[in-house]
Amino acid sequence: MPHPVDLETPAVAATKQGVHSAYGRTHSAKRHAPTALSASGSETVHVSVRRGVTGAGQHEAHSETVLSRQELQNRNVRQLTDIVRVAPNLTIQPSFGSSALNFALRGVGLMDFTQNNTPSVMPYVDGVAYPVSIMTSGMLFDMDDISVAPGASGFTHGQSTTGGEINFHTADPTPDFHAGLTEDIASYGRNRVEGYVSGPLSKSVSFRLAGQSMTGGGFQHNSKGEGYGNANIGALRGKLRWKIDETSTLDIGGHWTTDQSESSSGHNLYNSYGVPITSDIMETEWGLDPRFAKIIGINANNKKPREDNMFWGANVRYTKDFNWGRLWTLSAFETVDEHELTNQTNSVASYGNMFRNNQTNVFSQEVKLESLNPHAKFHWEVGMYYSRARMAQNFWYDSSDRPNTTPLNQTSYRQNQQNFNQYVQLSYRVLPKLTLIGAISHESDDRQMLNVLSTNYDLNTGARTRVQNFGNSGALTNQFAGRVGAQYQFKPNIMGYVMFSRGFKPGGFSANITQEASQLKPFKVEQVLTYEGGFKTMLFNRRLRFNAAGFYYDYRDQQLLGTILVPPYGVLGGYVNAPRSNIYGAEFDMEAHPFSGLVLTQNFGYQNGSYSQFQSLNRGATTAQFAATGVWSPVNTNYNGYNMGLANLTLSGAATYSWSMFRDYKMTFDVDYNYRGAQTQPQHIGDGGIYRAPAYFLVNSFLTFAAPKQHWSVTVYGQNLADRRYWLSGGTQATFYGVMAGLPRFVGAKMNVTY
């Protein structure tokens, strides 16, 4: 739902979103902002004395959630998994055995543990798609806002997806000089430093340089009391804006991130090997076989699972305004150099070690034309998007715990991918209050896995015992998507809409622990028919905004992480298609300003899904049969009518009160909460245990003392004040099952100085 809380003036908020609209999913700010942008796109602030909620997005037929810079600061959004606390029906979970994240909106998402497939929910940073989710590591700093847009996408920019988008909008250069520094110190030695410098280099050129360093924060420990989970991330981002003339602007951006953190690790909840476990979900364990370390060439003295990753990228955006419309182009290049060591059993046993070396680069080019006046009866957008990815992966896995199997397997391959999307969206106001909307896109996605090589090793000698080349495999997607809808402005402050969409997402491959050619068979394209309707209102002289939407998704060939049987390794993760399934639900958001200084917000999300046609390997029964007989043989089950076990209910709300002190000072006090229902997907459906998690309820608070005229503030805060124990996701490695713990109580202080 749009715009939960925005403590900026409506003019400033609308202006900032106007800048982003050139490359965002929607163009709402341009359609309602009575404010101006300089020709360079920098902020021209018209201070408004109007109180109450903003009108941003209130005349747009979508259910997008926009989290402003102030909202991100208030809710202590420091890492991507924090966003689920403030957006309805959003899931962001670590892929078990990796720090890569998986996104789902309204139950639509792919657990991409192989990191080589198109996500169902695509992250974009300043309009640039990040198709490998680990690319998003360390980028949550100096953000203007984050928008979460559910539903089929690819009709106004970027690639086609079925679940939606998360758009990250970073701060732009300013025409005047500004600088800021924030020091944030919290429990478990967590320390985050963030700063920026922004201003003019000449009359036509401005710049912005921002960076962050985040260390510590490891709240996990082992049985010996040794701490674990510390972050060690550094990142820089630069932007240069050249106002060429009154109608054209050139933006150049670049970024660099290094991640030397201890990698995501879980608590061993149960296993069938007799490995000791405890009830403390904050406890984890690790082990590293020195023979494994020697073969892959890493330091065996440091046994902790860890990251050694670097990410960098650059982009160029050109915008030109004509009398009849606007042209913009965006060229981008992004790279990943990932070296990740994990222990998937979360035990002192050394087996279950995994090492991933992923080197990927993505080039993308987009060209778009759109009409300038969004208030005209007829508005149009047309564009083309192209991307080319080159990936080289090496994946080592230690399975020495399993009898009659090789102790160590290496799967290596290259993957080439090209994507070409063409799209058109039109809207026409046929009556003074009625607007019709239509869009169509065509996307071709071509990907090949090349030279898939499976190598088995003898751990003792390091010698290769078997080398098998599975050759090449390909998957081609060539489909149309579209949507039609209507919005009706019942009154200036009340709007309703309906939207029907058909979306799709390309197929792909899984390629970890490859032992049989059948494992390389591509999974199918998934398709979804989406029905959505909703309304948006602003009432009581802008003191209350209440928006709501309902949706129904009719799925064909839904892609999900299931289970395949590969004797003698046993049950392994593999992608499968559920022929028919459906998801339905509702969302609403409310923002109220009952009296001066007090802001109340509330978000609500409900979702429920089930399989109507799906037969697959039963993981639990297959594993139990092996435990009883010592022989791997498949046990299949018909899951027609089974519930998907989504987190049915997500709630979040806040009460924020601000008041003046001593005339030149200001105090702000906040109490907020979030609730997430249990994910109960039956563990015996494929690898469904990855998504199991109990319900949890968290309470957070902060108190800020600020001197606006002197440009400084001090904040004390607490997260998870009741110190609840909960987990974000779970995962399985053969007969081990572990869970990824959520943050315990964190108490911290934050100091901010600006100029």
C-alpha positions in Angstrom: 0.0 0.0 0.0 1.3 3.5 -0.7 3.3 5.7 1.6 3.0 4.5 5.2 4.6 7.5 6.9 6.3 10.5 5.4 7.5 13.1 7.9 8.8 15.4 5.2 6.6 18.1 3.8 4.4 16.8 1.0 6.2 19.1 -1.5 9.6 17.7 -0.6 8.4 14.1 -0.8 6.7 14.6 -4.1 9.8 16.3 -5.5 12.0 13.5 -4.5 9.7 10.9 -6.1 9.5 13.0 -9.2 13.3 12.5 -9.6 12.9 8.8 -9.2 9.9 8.5 -11.6 12.1 8.5 -14.6 13.3 5.0 -13.8 10.8 3.6 -11.2 7.9 1.3 -11.7 5.3 4.0 -11.6 5.2 7.7 -12.2 2.9 8.8 -9.5 4.8 11.8 -8.2 4.7 13.5 -11.5 0.9 13.3 -11.5 0.2 15.1 -8.3 3.1 17.2 -7.1 2.4 20.9 -7.2 6.2 21.4 -7.0 9.0 21.9 -9.4 12.2 20.2 -10.3 15.2 22.1 -11.6 16.2 21.2 -15.1 19.0 19.1 -13.6 16.5 17.1 -11.6 17.8 18.3 -8.3 15.4 19.4 -5.6 13.7 22.8 -5.7 11.9 22.8 -2.4 8.7 24.7 -1.9 8.0 24.5 1.8 4.3 23.7 2.4 2.5 24.6 5.6 -0.2 22.1 4.9 -0.5 19.5 7.6 -1.5 15.9 7.4 -0.9 13.0 5.0 0.7 13.3 1.6 -1.2 12.8 -1.6 1.6 10.9 -3.3 0.3 7.9 -5.2 -3.4 8.5 -4.2 -4.4 8.8 -7.8 -2.6 5.8 -9.1 -4.1 2.3 -9.7 -1.5 0.3 -7.8 -0.9 -1.0 -4.2 2.7 0.0 -3.8 4.3 0.6 -0.4 6.7 3.5 -0.3 9.0 3.9 2.7 10.5 7.3 3.0 14.0 8.2 4.3 12.5 9.2 7.6 10.5 6.0 7.9 13.6 3.9 7.2 15.5 5.8 9.9 12.6 5.5 12.4 12.2 1.8 11.9 16.0 1.1 12.1 16.1 -0.5 8.6 19.8 -1.5 8.4 19.6 -4.7 6.4 17.2 -6.0 3.8 15.4 -8.5 6.1 14.3 -5.4 8.2 12.0 -4.3 5.5 9.5 -7.1 6.2 8.8 -5.3 9.5 7.1 -2.4 7.7 5.7 -3.8 4.4 2.6 -6.1 4.2 2.8 -9.6 2.7 6.6 -9.3 2.1 9.0 -12.1 2.8 12.8 -11.7 2.7 14.6 -14.8 3.9 18.2 -15.9 3.8 18.8 -18.9 1.5 19.9 -21.6 3.9 23.6 -22.1 3.6 24.2 -18.7 2.0 23.9 -15.0 2.8 22.0 -14.5 -0.5 18.5 -13.4 0.1 15.2 -14.6 -1.5 12.2 -12.2 -1.9 8.5 -13.1 -2.0 5.5 -10.8 -2.3 2.0 -12.1 -1.6 3.4 -15.6 -1.5 5.1 -15.3 -4.9 8.9 -16.0 -4.7 11.6 -18.4 -5.6 14.1 -19.8 -3.1 17.1 -19.5 -5.5 19.7 -21.5 -3.5 21.8 -21.9 -6.7 21.9 -18.2 -7.4 21.6 -18.5 -11.1 17.9 -17.9 -11.8 15.6 -14.9 -12.3 14.0 -13.9 -9.0 10.2 -13.7 -8.8 10.6 -10.3 -7.1 13.2 -8.3 -8.8 15.3 -5.8 -6.8 16.2 -2.5 -8.6 18.7 0.1 -7.4 18.1 3.4 -9.1 16.4 1.6 -12.0 19.2 -1.0 -12.4 18.0 -4.6 -12.1 20.0 -6.9 -9.7 19.1 -10.4 -10.9 21.6 -12.1 -8.5 20.2 -11.3 -5.1 23.6 -11.3 -3.3 24.3 -8.1 -5.3 22.2 -6.2 -2.8 24.7 -6.8 0.1 25.7 -3.6 1.9 23.7 -1.2 -0.2 21.2 0.1 2.4 22.7 3.5 3.1 22.0 7.1 2.0 18.5 6.0 0.7 15.8 8.4 -0.3 13.1 5.8 -0.2 12.3 2.2 -0.9 9.2 1.1 -2.8 7.6 -2.3 -2.7 5.4 -3.1 -5.6 3.5 -6.4 -5.8 2.1 -8.1 -8.9 3.2 -8.8 -12.4 5.8 -6.3 -13.6 7.8 -5.4 -16.7 5.1 -3.2 -18.3 6.9 0.2 -17.7 10.5 -0.8 -17.4 13.0 -3.6 -16.7 12.3 -7.3 -16.8 9.1 -9.3 -16.6 8.5 -10.9 -13.2 5.4 -12.6 -11.5 5.9 -11.4 -7.9 6.7 -7.7 -8.3 9.6 -5.4 -7.6 11.5 -3.7 -4.7 12.9 -0.4 -5.9 15.7 1.2 -4.0 16.1 4.9 -4.6 19.4 6.4 -3.4 19.9 10.1 -2.7 20.8 12.3 -5.6 23.4 15.2 -5.9 22.1 18.6 -4.6 22.6 22.0 -6.1 23.8 23.4 -2.7 26.5 22.0 -0.4 25.4 19.5 2.2 27.2 16.9 4.3 26.2 14.5 7.0 27.7 11.9 9.4 25.9 9.3 11.5 27.4 7.1 14.2 25.3 4.2 15.4 26.5 2.0 18.2 24.4 -0.9 19.6 24.4 -4.2 21.4 26.8 -7.0 20.5 29.4 -4.5 19.4 27.5 -3.5 16.4 28.9 -0.2 14.9 27.6 1.5 11.8 29.1 4.7 10.4 27.4 6.4 7.5 28.2 9.7 5.8 27.7 11.7 2.7 29.0 14.9 0.9 26.9 16.5 -1.8 27.1 19.8 -3.7 28.0 21.7 -6.8 31.3 21.5 -8.7 30.2 24.2 -11.2 27.0 25.9 -12.3 26.0 22.9 -14.3 27.7 20.0 -12.5 26.9 18.6 -9.0 28.1 15.5 -7.1 27.3 13.2 -4.2 29.6 10.8 -2.4 28.3 8.5 0.3 29.7 5.6 2.2 29.1 3.2 5.1 31.0 0.9 7.4 29.2 -1.8 9.5 31.0 -4.1 11.9 30.1 -6.4 14.8 26.6 -7.3 15.8 27.2 -11.1 16.0 24.6 -12.3 18.5 25.1 -16.0 18.0 27.6 -18.2 19.9 28.8 -21.8 20.1 28.8 -24.2 23.1 32.1 -22.8 24.2 30.7 -19.2 24.4 32.6 -18.0 21.3 30.7 -15.3 19.5 29.6 -15.6 15.9 27.9 -13.6 13.2 29.9 -10.3 13.1 29.4 -8.1 10.1 32.4 -6.5 8.3 31.0 -4.5 5.4 32.3 -1.4 3.7 30.7 0.4 0.8 31.0 3.6 -1.3 28.7 5.2 -3.8 29.2 8.1 -6.0 27.0 10.2 -8.3 27.7 13.0 -10.8 25.0 15.1 -12.4 25.7 17.3 -15.4 23.0 19.7 -16.5 23.9 19.9 -20.1 21.2 22.5 -21.0 17.6 23.3 -20.0 16.2 20.1 -21.5 18.9 17.5 -21.0 20.7 15.9 -18.1 23.5 13.3 -17.8 23.9 11.2 -14.6 26.9 9.0 -13.9 26.9 6.7 -10.9 29.2 4.0 -9.5 29.5 1.9 -6.4 31.8 -0.5 -4.6 31.1 -3.0 -1.7 33.3 -5.4 0.2 31.9 -8.0 2.5 34.2 -9.9 4.8 31.4 -10.9 7.3 30.9 -14.2 9.0 28.3 -15.8 6.8 24.7 -16.6 7.7 24.5 -19.6 10.1 21.7 -21.4 11.8 20.8 -23.5 14.9 20.7 -27.2 14.5 17.1 -28.0 15.5 17.2 -31.8 15.0 19.2 -34.5 13.2 19.4 -38.2 12.9 23.1 -38.5 13.5 23.1 -38.1 17.3 24.8 -34.8 17.1 24.1 -33.0 20.4 21.6 -30.1 20.2 20.3 -27.5 22.7 17.1 -25.5 23.0 19.0 -22.2 22.6 18.3 -21.1 19.0 21.1 -18.4 19.4 23.6 -21.3 19.5 25.3 -22.4 16.4 28.3 -24.6 15.7 30.9 -24.9 13.0 33.6 -27.3 11.8 36.0 -27.4 8.8 37.7 -30.5 7.5 41.4 -29.4 6.8 41.4 -31.8 3.9 38.4 -29.9 2.4 40.1 -26.6 3.0 43.4 -27.8 1.3 41.6 -28.9 -1.8 39.7 -25.7 -2.3 42.7 -23.6 -1.2 41.4 -21.7 1.9 42.8 -21.2 5.4 42.0 -24.2 7.5 42.9 -22.4 10.8 39.8 -20.2 10.6 36.9 -22.7 10.8 34.1 -20.2 10.9 31.8 -19.9 7.9 32.6 -16.7 6.2 32.2 -14.4 3.2 34.9 -12.9 1.0 32.9 -11.0 -1.6 33.3 -7.9 -3.7 30.6 -6.1 -5.7 31.0 -3.0 -8.0 29.1 -1.4 -10.8 28.6 1.7 -12.8 25.7 3.3 -14.7 25.0 6.2 -17.1 21.6 7.8 -17.5 20.7 10.4 -20.1 17.4 12.3 -20.1 16.2 14.6 -22.8 12.9 16.6 -22.8 11.1 17.5 -26.0 7.9 19.3 -26.6 6.1 16.1 -27.3 7.7 13.8 -24.7 10.7 12.7 -22.7 13.5 10.3 -23.8 15.7 8.6 -21.3 18.4 5.9 -21.6 20.0 3.9 -18.9 23.2 1.8 -19.4 24.6 -0.2 -16.5 27.3 -2.8 -15.7 27.2 -4.8 -12.4 29.7 -7.4 -11.2 29.8 -10.1 -8.4 32.9 -11.8 -7.1 31.6 -14.2 -4.4 33.7 -16.6 -2.2 31.4 -18.1 0.4 32.2 -20.8 2.9 29.3 -22.3 4.9 28.5 -25.3 7.2 25.0 -26.4 6.3 24.7 -28.8 9.2 25.4 -26.1 11.8 27.4 -28.6 13.8 31.0 -29.3 15.0 31.0 -32.1 12.4 33.0 -31.0 9.4 30.7 -32.6 6.8 28.2 -30.4 5.2 30.9 -27.8 4.3 30.0 -25.9 1.2 32.1 -23.4 -0.8 30.8 -21.3 -3.6 32.8 -19.3 -6.0 30.5 -17.2 -8.2 31.8 -14.6 -10.7 29.0 -12.9 -12.5 28.7 -9.7 -14.6 25.5 -8.2 -16.0 25.3 -5.5 -18.6 21.9 -3.8 -19.2 20.6 -1.2 -21.6 17.2 0.5 -21.5 15.7 3.1 -23.8 12.3 4.7 -23.0 10.0 7.4 -24.4 7.0 8.8 -22.5 4.6 11.6 -22.8 5.4 14.6 -20.6 2.0 15.7 -19.3 0.6 13.0 -17.0 -2.5 15.1 -16.5 -3.5 15.0 -20.1 -6.3 12.7 -21.2 -3.9 10.4 -23.0 -0.6 9.2 -21.4 1.8 6.8 -23.1 5.0 5.0 -22.3 7.0 2.8 -24.6 10.5 1.2 -24.2 12.9 -1.6 -24.7 15.1 -3.3 -22.1 18.1 -5.6 -22.8 20.4 -7.4 -20.4 23.2 -9.8 -20.9 24.7 -11.9 -18.0 27.8 -14.0 -17.9 28.3 -16.3 -15.0 31.0 -18.8 -13.9 30.3 -20.9 -10.8 32.2 -23.5 -8.9 30.4 -25.2 -6.1 32.1 -27.7 -3.7 30.1 -29.8 -1.3 31.4 -32.2 1.5 29.0 -35.2 1.9 31.4 -37.5 3.7 28.6 -38.3 6.3 26.7 -40.4 3.7 27.7 -44.0 3.2 28.5 -45.3 -0.3 29.0 -41.8 -1.8 31.9 -39.6 -2.7 33.2 -37.4 0.1 33.5 -34.3 -2.0 31.9 -33.1 -5.2 32.7 -30.1 -7.3 30.2 -28.8 -9.8 31.4 -26.1 -12.2 29.8 -24.4 -15.2 29.3 -21.2 -17.1 25.9 -19.7 -17.8 25.2 -17.2 -20.5 21.9 -15.4 -20.5 20.2 -12.7 -22.6 16.9 -11.0 -22.0 15.1 -8.6 -24.3 11.8 -7.0 -23.2 9.7 -4.5 -25.2 6.7 -2.8 -23.5 3.9 -0.3 -24.1 1.6 1.2 -21.5 -1.3 3.5 -22.3 -3.9 5.3 -20.2 -6.9 7.3 -21.5 -9.4 9.3 -19.5 -12.6 8.4 -21.3 -14.8 10.3 -18.9 -13.9 13.2 -16.4 -13.7 10.6 -13.6 -12.9 7.4 -15.5 -9.5 6.4 -16.8 -8.8 3.1 -18.7 -5.3 1.5 -18.5 -3.7 -1.0 -20.9 -0.3 -2.5 -21.3 1.5 -5.2 -23.2 5.0 -6.5 -23.2 6.9 -9.2 -25.0 10.0 -10.8 -23.5 12.6 -13.2 -24.9 14.9 -14.9 -22.4 17.6 -17.2 -23.7 20.0 -18.9 -21.2 22.5 -21.7 -21.6 24.5 -23.7 -19.1 27.9 -24.5 -20.7 30.4 -27.2 -20.0 28.8 -28.5 -16.8 31.5 -30.5 -15.1 31.0 -32.8 -12.1 34.2 -33.9 -10.3 34.4 -36.2 -7.3 37.4 -36.1 -5.0 39.1 -38.4 -2.5 39.4 -36.2 0.6 42.5 -38.0 1.9 44.6 -37.7 -1.2 42.9 -34.8 -3.0 42.8 -37.0 -6.1 40.0 -36.9 -8.6 38.1 -40.1 -8.5 35.6 -39.3 -11.3 35.2 -36.5 -13.8 32.0 -36.3 -15.8 31.2 -33.6 -18.4 27.4 -33.2 -18.8 27.9 -30.8 -21.7 25.5 -28.0 -22.4 21.9 -27.3 -21.7 19.5 -24.5 -22.7 16.2 -22.9 -21.9 14.3 -20.4 -24.1 11.4 -18.3 -23.0 9.4 -16.2 -25.6 6.1 -14.9 -24.2 3.7 -12.0 -24.1 2.4 -10.4 -20.9 -0.3 -7.7 -20.4 -2.7 -5.9 -18.2 -5.9 -4.0 -18.4 -7.6 -1.9 -15.8 -9.6 1.1 -14.8 -9.7 3.7 -12.1 -12.5 5.9 -11.1 -12.2 9.1 -9.1 -15.4 9.1 -7.1 -14.5 12.3 -5.3 -11.2 14.4 -5.3 -10.2 12.4 -2.2 -11.7 9.0 -3.0 -10.4 6.7 -5.9 -11.2 3.1 -6.8 -9.5 0.8 -9.3 -9.5 -2.7 -10.7 -6.7 -4.4 -12.6 -6.3 -7.7 -14.4 -2.8 -8.9 -15.4 -1.0 -11.8 -17.0 2.6 -12.1 -16.0 5.3 -14.7 -16.4 8.9 -15.5 -15.3 11.5 -17.4 -17.4 12.5 -20.9 -16.6 16.0 -21.9 -15.5 18.3 -24.5 -14.0 19.6 -26.0 -10.8 23.2 -27.1 -10.8 24.5 -27.9 -7.4 26.0 -31.4 -6.6 25.3 -32.6 -10.2 25.5 -36.3 -10.5 22.9 -37.1 -13.1 22.0 -35.5 -16.4 18.4 -35.4 -15.3 19.4 -32.7 -12.7 20.1 -30.3 -15.6 16.7 -30.5 -17.1 15.4 -26.9 -17.1 12.2 -26.1 -15.1 9.3 -24.5 -16.9 8.2 -20.9 -17.3 5.7 -19.9 -14.6 2.6 -17.9 -15.4 0.2 -16.1 -13.2 -3.2 -14.4 -13.8 -3.7 -11.6 -11.3 -7.0 -10.0 -10.3 -6.8 -7.0 -8.0 -9.2 -4.3 -6.9 -8.8 -1.5 -4.3 -9.6 2.0 -3.2 -7.6 5.0 -1.8 -9.0 7.7 0.4 -7.9 10.9 2.2 -10.4 12.0 4.8 -11.0 14.7 7.5 -9.1 17.4 5.8 -6.1 15.2 5.1 -5.9 14.0 8.7 -6.6 10.4 7.7 -5.5 8.2 4.8 -7.0 4.8 4.4 -6.2 2.6 1.4 -7.1 -1.1 0.8 -6.7 -3.7 -1.9 -7.8 -7.4 -2.5 -6.1 -9.8 -4.8 -6.4 -13.3 -6.3 -3.6 -15.1 -8.2 -4.3 -18.0 -10.5 -1.0 -19.8 -11.1 0.2 -22.1 -13.9 3.5 -24.1 -13.4 4.5 -22.2 -10.2 8.2 -22.6 -9.7 9.3 -23.8 -6.3 12.3 -25.4 -4.6 11.3 -29.0 -4.3 13.2 -32.3 -3.8 14.8 -34.7 -6.2 16.3 -38.1 -5.4 19.9 -38.7 -6.4 21.2 -42.0 -4.9 23.5 -42.4 -3.2 23.4 -38.7 -2.1 19.8 -39.0 -1.2 17.2 -36.2 -1.3 18.6 -33.0 -2.8 17.1 -29.6 -3.5 15.9 -29.1 -7.0 13.4 -26.9 -8.8 10.0 -28.3 -9.8 6.8 -26.8 -11.2 3.4 -27.1 -9.5 1.0 -27.3 -12.5 -1.9 -25.4 -10.7 -2.1 -23.3 -7.6 -3.7 -20.2 -6.3 -3.1 -17.4 -3.8 -5.6 -14.8 -2.4 -5.5 -12.1 0.2 -6.0 -8.5 1.2 -4.0 -5.5 2.4 -4.7 -2.1 3.9 -2.7 0.8 5.3 -3.7 3.7 7.4 -2.0 6.9 8.5 -3.7 9.3 10.9 -2.8 12.7 12.3 -5.4 13.2 15.1 -3.7 16.3 16.5 -0.5 18.3 16.0 2.6 16.2 16.6 1.0 12.8 16.7 1.2 10.3 13.7 -0.4 6.9 13.9 0.2 4.3 11.2 -1.1 0.8 10.6 -0.4 -1.8 7.9 -2.3 -5.1 7.5 -1.6 -8.0 5.1 -3.4 -11.3 4.7 -2.4 -14.0 2.2 -3.4 -17.7 1.8 -2.4 -20.2 -0.9 -3.0 -23.8 -1.9 -2.0 -26.3 -4.5 -4.8 -27.5 -6.7 -2.7 -29.8 -8.9 0.7 -31.0 -7.7 2.4 -34.3 -7.2 6.0 -34.5 -6.0 8.6 -36.4 -4.0 7.8 -36.6 -0.3 11.0 -35.6 1.5 10.0 -36.7 5.0 8.7 -40.1 3.9 11.7 -40.7 1.6 14.2 -39.8 4.3 12.3 -41.9 6.9 12.3 -44.9 4.5 16.1 -44.5 4.1 16.6 -44.4 7.9 14.7 -47.6 8.2 16.1 -49.6 5.3 19.4 -47.9 4.4 18.2 -47.7 0.7 17.3 -44.6 -1.1 14.0 -45.0 -3.0 11.4 -42.4 -4.0 8.1 -41.9 -2.1 5.8 -39.7 -4.1 2.6 -38.0 -2.8 -0.3 -36.2 -4.3 -0.5 -32.7 -2.8 -3.8 -31.5 -4.4 -5.6 -29.3 -1.9 -2.6 -28.9 0.4 -2.1 -25.4 1.8 1.1 -23.5 0.9 1.6 -22.6 4.6 2.3 -18.9 3.9 2.5 -16.4 6.8 -1.2 -15.6 6.6 -1.1 -12.4 8.7 1.4 -9.5 8.7 0.8 -6.5 10.9 2.8 -3.4 11.7 2.0 -0.1 13.3 3.5 2.9 15.0 2.7 5.8 17.2 5.1 8.8 16.8 4.8 12.0 18.8 6.9 15.1 18.3 7.0 18.3 20.4 9.1 21.4 20.8 11.4 22.1 23.8 13.1 25.3 24.7 11.9 26.8 21.4 14.8 25.7 19.3 14.8 22.0 20.2 12.6 19.1 19.4 11.8 15.7 21.0 10.3 12.7 19.1 9.1 9.5 20.8 8.0 6.4 19.0 6.6 3.0 19.9 6.1 0.6 17.0 5.4 -3.1 16.6 5.3 -5.8 14.0 3.6 -9.2 13.9 4.2 -12.0 11.5 2.1 -15.2 11.4 3.6 -18.7 11.2 4.9 -20.1 8.0 3.6 -23.7 8.2 4.4 -25.1 4.8 4.4 -28.9 5.5 8.0 -30.0 5.6 7.3 -33.1 3.6 6.4 -31.1 0.5 9.6 -30.9 -1.4 12.1 -28.8 0.5 9.3 -26.9 2.2 11.0 -26.9 5.6 13.1 -24.0 4.3 10.0 -21.8 4.7 8.8 -23.0 8.1 8.9 -20.4 10.9 6.8 -19.7 14.0 4.7 -16.6 14.5 6.4 -13.7 16.3 5.5 -10.3 17.8 8.2 -7.6 18.2 8.0 -4.2 20.0 10.5 -1.4 19.2 10.9 2.2 20.4 13.1 5.2 20.0 13.5 8.7 21.5 15.2 11.5 19.6 16.4 14.9 20.9 17.1 17.2 17.9 18.4 20.7 17.4 17.1 21.5 13.9 18.7 24.9 13.7 22.1 23.5 14.8 21.8 20.4 12.5 22.4 17.7 15.1 20.3 15.0 16.8 20.8 12.2 19.3 18.6 9.0 19.3 18.4 6.1 21.7 16.5 3.1 20.5 15.5 -0.5 21.3 14.6 -3.3 18.9 12.8 -6.4 20.0 12.4 -5.0 23.5 10.8 -8.1 24.9 13.8 -10.2 23.6 11.6 -12.6 21.8 13.2 -15.7 20.3 12.1 -16.4 16.7 13.6 -17.4 13.4 13.5 -16.0 9.9 13.8 -19.3 7.9 14.9 -22.9 8.2 16.7 -25.3 6.0 17.7 -28.9 5.6 20.8 -30.8 4.6 19.9 -34.5 4.2 18.9 -35.5 7.7 19.9 -32.3 9.5 17.4 -29.5 10.0 18.3 -26.0 11.2 16.8 -22.6 11.6 18.1 -19.0 11.0 17.5 -17.0 14.2 16.1 -13.5 14.1 17.6 -10.5 16.0 17.4 -10.6 19.8 17.0 -7.4 21.8 19.3 -4.7 20.5 19.7 -1.4 22.4 21.7 1.4 20.8 22.4 5.1 20.4 22.7 7.1 17.2 24.3 10.5 16.7 23.7 12.5 13.6 25.3 15.8 12.4 24.5 17.5 9.1 25.6 20.7 7.4 
